[in-house]
Every structure is written in C-alpha cells, then in structure tokens.
Amino acid sequence: MWPVVYTVDRTGARRVPEPELAAASRSVIEARTIAGREA
C-alpha cells in the first residue's frame, strides 16, 4: 500500500505511478542498509 504522491511544477500536477514509488523506496532502503543505518 503506497501513498498517493503528486509532483507539481509550473506545467501542472502529475501523479507519481506506484512502480516509480516502489523503485524509489527500494533505492532508499538499499542505500541505508549498505550504510548500516535503519531503513
């Protein structure tokens, strides 16, 4: 279950797709795990 995330700039709003959110969260978790920090 992912939150609904929108990005907004001067051209308008865009809903961030779930696969993009999943990839971003995996990247953060992997980086924090490698660094030995809580994910």
C-alpha positions as CSV (number, residue, x, y, z in Angstrom):
1,M,0.0,0.0,0.0
2,W,1.6,3.2,-1.2
3,P,0.6,6.8,-0.5
4,V,-0.7,8.9,-3.4
5,V,2.1,11.3,-4.4
6,Y,1.8,14.2,-6.8
7,T,4.6,16.4,-8.2
8,V,3.7,20.0,-9.1
9,D,5.5,22.4,-11.2
10,R,4.6,25.3,-13.5
11,T,3.3,23.0,-16.2
12,G,0.8,21.3,-13.8
13,A,0.4,18.3,-11.5
14,R,1.4,14.7,-12.1
15,R,0.5,11.7,-10.1
16,V,3.6,9.6,-9.4
17,P,2.9,6.0,-10.5
18,E,3.2,3.2,-8.0
19,P,6.1,1.4,-9.7
20,E,8.1,4.6,-9.6
21,L,7.3,5.0,-5.8
22,A,8.3,1.4,-5.3
23,A,11.6,1.8,-7.1
24,A,12.4,5.0,-5.1
25,S,11.7,3.3,-1.8
26,R,13.8,0.2,-2.7
27,S,16.7,2.5,-3.6
28,V,16.5,4.4,-0.2
29,I,16.2,1.1,1.8
30,E,19.1,-0.5,-0.1
31,A,21.3,2.6,0.4
32,R,20.5,2.8,4.2
33,T,21.1,-1.0,4.6
34,I,24.5,-0.8,2.9
35,A,25.4,2.2,5.1
36,G,24.4,0.2,8.2
37,R,21.6,2.7,9.1
38,E,18.0,1.9,9.9
39,A,15.9,1.7,6.7
